[in-house]
């Protein structure tokens, strides 16, 4: 899952991801009961759809921009309003437009007004021809009404530089880390405590339904990746009659996100419940295996064999613990490794180069940023507090900061270096001052107007493949499409096979046959691009299944 800052990881190389199916059912989101009998959050009373005054984002841009006003609290539509920044790329097929496809790039914390333009070319061509593609900065994020706990960017940068990078190592760094996030919580509580209570996934799902109405679509067509999958699942259960087509790529396990709808102090963090630590460890092992099987011309960190390359990596990690290379500490390097596993091409090649630099005692050069998209604010403030506000307000995590060191050791025992990173990834929640006023915690099996397509990659370093199985099981009517490959999301680790199935599904509702298995187009450290493979029948994995 892509979460800004050290509570998860930044993607470096891809910023981040017939007839219309119709249904006559008209819903405004009637209340349902959660698993514990509590009422679910619902957008009542109904409010008029916001007006979208589309204009070119900047002169000559192929994207249009608009702002939408929505209630801060959908239960109080005449109260405070907030703004959502929205972006659109019109369908490219003249006269063949079906409607609008809404895209959420993940996070929480992903600004859609930036990441949709950056990821637009990854969307299936058939989908770009037939649909307007619309995304937005969710409430609390980016250019929308945003959580911002600092007066100036320089103040935020000073706070960030004053704590350990990646995760803390040793008692002194643990004390510094905990103090920094405690300070962040105090700052945020002082700035806008009301906003902190209204940036939940359920709030954003209600915003999404407002945007659907604003573009005039009777039902929702949606692609959500990573965190966007739990947003999609929440929408599907709050507005089941409004689901036209919904594809969820690299999934979050809903019960893991909600701690099984329990208010009891959770034993594990969100990411450890999801198995992110084990998923990252499995992908790291494959990275080192493929690297060691390749020549140094293709993988700079190769030591000539998989075993020798694993040994080299372990030796480098031990060395960095006692002797950092400039600012490249052990904690920073492990965080960079987890981040570098998200995108296979060119991410794995670039990661190998950075590791080789560190092996030689040289600080790696900074990775280039993706090109700025042609939008008014291509670099909105995206401080850690934005992702923290959504995660900590929505998903339960241990409230005792002293528990995280023990969680780290337990995660390291089962997942090595990556386990240490993921154990600390939600520690900011220990002192977070707000719980979301509206949290959707289930049930997840409301019958939707049309089935949902769930896409899972077999070796995913953030949202392991088992989460896709869990999502498919939880939803009332869903079909799993397996992508045999590596990295976080099939969208930015392309499979022409997955693209073809997604295209058919979005256009006319055709699902892939049960048990369909696609393959990634380009293997790691390879210049050969095979055809995207597909096999059907039984849903069994052929290779690379991660079991937990």
C-alpha positions, -999 to 999 in steps of 0.1 A, spaced: 0 0 0 13 34 -8 13 57 22 33 89 22 62 92 46 76 66 69 43 51 80 47 34 47 65 39 15 69 64 -14 68 50 -50 98 65 -68 94 56 -104 57 56 -112 38 80 -91 21 73 -79 -13 27 -96 -205 -27 -258 -236 -17 -238 -236 1 -205 -245 -20 -176 -275 -4 -159 -297 -10 -129 -329 8 -119 -323 5 -82 -320 40 -67 -303 43 -33 -291 72 -12 -272 50 13 -298 36 38 -283 26 71 -271 -10 77 -259 -26 108 -222 -34 115 -210 -67 128 -213 -54 164 -248 -40 158 -238 -4 156 -252 18 128 -230 23 98 -220 58 86 -244 70 60 -247 102 39 -281 113 53 -298 135 47 -292 135 10 -275 167 -3 -275 181 -38 -246 171 -60 -217 196 -62 -213 217 -94 -181 210 -114 -170 239 -134 -144 222 -157 -116 242 -172 -82 233 -187 -59 227 -157 -33 249 -173 -30 263 -207 -25 236 -233 -31 208 -208 -51 177 -219 -66 175 -184 -95 195 -171 -97 207 -134 -125 216 -111 -133 221 -74 -162 205 -56 -178 216 -24 -190 188 0 -201 188 36 -174 182 62 -200 160 80 -224 143 56 -249 139 84 -249 177 88 -251 189 51 -258 225 61 -228 228 83 -191 234 74 -181 226 38 -148 216 24 -133 216 -11 -122 187 -32 -97 192 -61 -108 171 -91 -91 163 -124 -105 148 -156 -91 134 -189 -119 132 -215 -126 100 -233 -103 98 -264 -128 79 -287 -151 104 -303 -187 93 -302 -179 61 -282 -180 75 -247 -197 53 -221 -194 74 -190 -168 82 -163 -143 60 -146 -132 72 -112 -97 64 -102 -82 64 -67 -43 60 -66 -40 46 -31 -23 58 0 -40 69 21 -25 102 11 -23 98 -27 -33 131 -44 -53 120 -74 -49 153 -92 -12 145 -95 -11 107 -97 -39 101 -121 -21 123 -148 12 105 -140 -4 71 -142 -29 78 -170 -9 59 -197 -10 27 -176 -48 25 -179 -60 1 -206 -63 19 -240 -98 7 -245 -108 22 -212 -92 56 -220 -111 56 -253 -146 49 -238 -145 67 -205 -137 101 -191 -111 93 -164 -117 113 -132 -97 114 -100 -95 137 -70 -75 146 -39 -95 129 -11 -106 151 18 -76 159 40 -51 154 12 -31 175 -12 -49 203 -30 -83 195 -13 -91 209 21 -60 193 37 -47 182 71 -17 205 76 -1 207 111 27 231 103 27 268 95 52 265 67 69 238 47 102 247 62 87 239 97 75 205 84 109 198 69 126 206 102 103 182 121 110 155 95 147 159 97 147 157 135 137 120 136 152 88 124 147 79 87 129 46 79 125 33 114 144 37 147 174 16 156 184 14 193 169 29 224 180 65 217 164 65 183 132 48 196 129 76 222 134 103 195 110 87 171 82 84 197 87 119 208 85 132 172 52 116 165 38 126 199 48 162 189 31 158 156 -1 146 173 -1 177 195 4 200 166 -24 185 146 -48 186 175 -42 223 179 -46 232 142 -80 217 131 -93 190 154 -127 190 136 -112 180 103 -92 152 119 -125 135 128 -139 137 93 -113 122 70 -124 86 72 -128 61 44 -165 63 48 -165 101 45 -145 98 13 -169 71 0 -197 96 4 -177 122 -14 -172 97 -42 -209 92 -45 -214 130 -46 -188 132 -75 -206 104 -93 -238 124 -92 -219 155 -102 -208 139 -135 -243 126 -142 -236 89 -140 -265 68 -127 -240 42 -113 -203 42 -104 -175 28 -126 -143 27 -104 -107 16 -103 -90 16 -69 -55 5 -62 -39 -3 -28 -58 19 -2 -82 26 -30 -95 -10 -26 -107 -5 9 -123 27 -3 -140 8 -31 -152 -20 -7 -166 7 16 -185 24 -12 -198 -10 -24 -213 -17 10 -227 18 16 -241 23 -19 -245 -13 -32 -271 -4 -58 -248 22 -74 -220 -2 -84 -218 -5 -122 -183 -18 -124 -155 -18 -98 -120 -32 -101 -99 -34 -69 -61 -39 -76 -37 -49 -48 -62 -54 -20 -65 -46 17 -81 -74 38 -112 -56 52 -113 -74 86 -75 -67 89 -82 -30 83 -109 -28 108 -94 -51 134 -124 -74 129 -147 -45 138 -134 -46 174 -128 -16 196 -105 -36 219 -69 -25 219 -54 -44 189 -25 -67 195 -10 -60 160 -8 -30 138 -28 -26 106 2 -37 84 11 -67 105 -25 -79 105 -24 -76 67 9 -95 65 28 -67 48 60 -77 66 59 -113 53 49 -101 19 78 -77 17 102 -104 29 90 -128 3 95 -102 -25 129 -92 -12 140 -129 -13 128 -130 -49 146 -98 -57 179 -112 -44 173 -145 -62 167 -129 -95 195 -105 -90 220 -132 -81 209 -152 -112 216 -122 -135 249 -108 -146 260 -75 -131 252 -57 -163 215 -64 -155 217 -63 -117 245 -43 -103 243 -59 -68 246 -95 -81 273 -116 -64 271 -143 -90 245 -166 -74 213 -162 -54 230 -175 -22 260 -152 -25 238 -123 -33 217 -129 -2 248 -132 19 261 -100 4 228 -82 13 229 -95 49 265 -84 53 256 -49 40 227 -46 65 250 -57 94 276 -31 83 251 -3 80 239 -9 116 273 1 129 287 23 101 262 43 80 272 57 47 266 94 51 229 97 59 222 62 47 216 44 80 203 8 84 168 21 90 168 44 60 182 17 37 156 -9 47 128 16 41 143 24 7 145 -14 -1 108 -19 7 99 11 -14 122 0 -42 103 -33 -45 70 -17 -54 78 -11 -91 98 -38 -110 108 -17 -140 129 3 -135 126 1 -97 144 -32 -91 173 -22 -114 176 12 -97 174 -4 -62 202 -28 -71 223 2 -82 217 20 -49 226 -12 -29 258 -16 -49 268 21 -42 263 15 -5 283 -18 -7 312 3 -21 308 29 6 292 56 -16 260 74 -9 235 68 -37 224 97 -59 188 108 -53 162 91 -75 147 114 -101 112 125 -94 84 117 -119 77 145 -144 54 171 -131 19 168 -146 2 197 -163 -20 207 -134 -22 239 -114 -5 224 -83 18 196 -93 36 195 -60 9 200 -33 19 198 4 17 161 13 30 159 48 29 127 68 1 139 89 -23 136 59 -18 98 56 -16 95 94 -50 112 99 -68 87 76 -50 56 88 -50 63 125 -85 77 126 -99 48 106 -79 17 114 -71 5 150 -35 3 160 -18 -3 194 -20 28 216 10 20 237 41 34 220 62 11 243 47 -20 226 63 -13 192 98 -25 200 84 -59 209 63 -59 177 95 -51 158 114 -80 173 85 -104 166 81 -92 130 119 -94 125 117 -131 137 92 -139 109 102 -114 82 137 -102 88 147 -66 80 114 -58 62 95 -69 94 113 -42 114 102 -15 89 65 -26 88 63 -30 126 71 7 131 50 19 101 19 27 122 35 39 154 23 74 147 -11 61 157 -1 54 193 -6 91 203 -29 102 175 -56 125 190 -86 117 169 -109 87 160 -130 91 129 -166 101 137 -178 79 108 -160 46 104 -174 18 83 -165 -15 99 -187 -40 81 -205 -61 71 -188 -64 37 -213 -86 20 -240 -63 8 -252 -76 -26 -241 -51 -52 -259 -43 -84 -231 -59 -104 -201 -80 -95 -167 -66 -84 -134 -76 -101 -106 -82 -76 -70 -82 -89 -42 -97 -68 -5 -100 -76 12 -131 -63 43 -114 -49 33 -80 -36 55 -62 -10 27 -42 6 -6 -59 2 1 -97 0 -18 -119 -24 -38 -135 5 -55 -101 9 -70 -104 -25 -85 -138 -15 -98 -122 17 -114 -93 -3 -130 -118 -27 -144 -138 1 -157 -108 21 -176 -92 -8 -210 -106 -17 -203 -110 -54 -167 -108 -66 -144 -125 -90 -106 -129 -84 -82 -123 -113 -47 -135 -103 -16 -117 -117 15 -139 -114 43 -115 -109 60 -90 -86 55 -55 -72 27 -34 -58 -3 -32 -82 -8 -47 -116 -15 -12 -129 21 0 -126 37 -34 -131 19 -41 -164 3 -72 -176 -14 -70 -210 -35 -99 -199 -48 -81 -169 -54 -50 -190 -74 -69 -215 -97 -85 -189 -101 -51 -171 -110 -34 -204 -137 -59 -212 -151 -58 -177 -153 -20 -176 -168 -17 -210 -195 -44 -209 -193 -61 -176 -177 -93 -188 -158 -111 -160 -127 -133 -166 -135 -170 -162 -131 -183 -126 -95 -192 -118 -80 -170 -145 -42 -166 -141 -24 -137 -159 13 -131 -160 34 -100 -158 47 -89 -192 84 -84 -184 103 -105 -159 127 -88 -134 162 -79 -148 151 -89 -183 152 -71 -216 129 -97 -231 92 -88 -231 71 -120 -235 34 -120 -242 12 -117 -212 2 -153 -204 -31 -166 -192 -43 -198 -179 -78 -207 -165 -93 -233 -143 -94 -239 -106 -77 -207 -95 -46 -226 -84 -13 -208 -83 15 -222 -105 44 -205 -88 51 -177 -64 22 -181 -40 29 -164 -6 13 -184 22 9 -170 57 
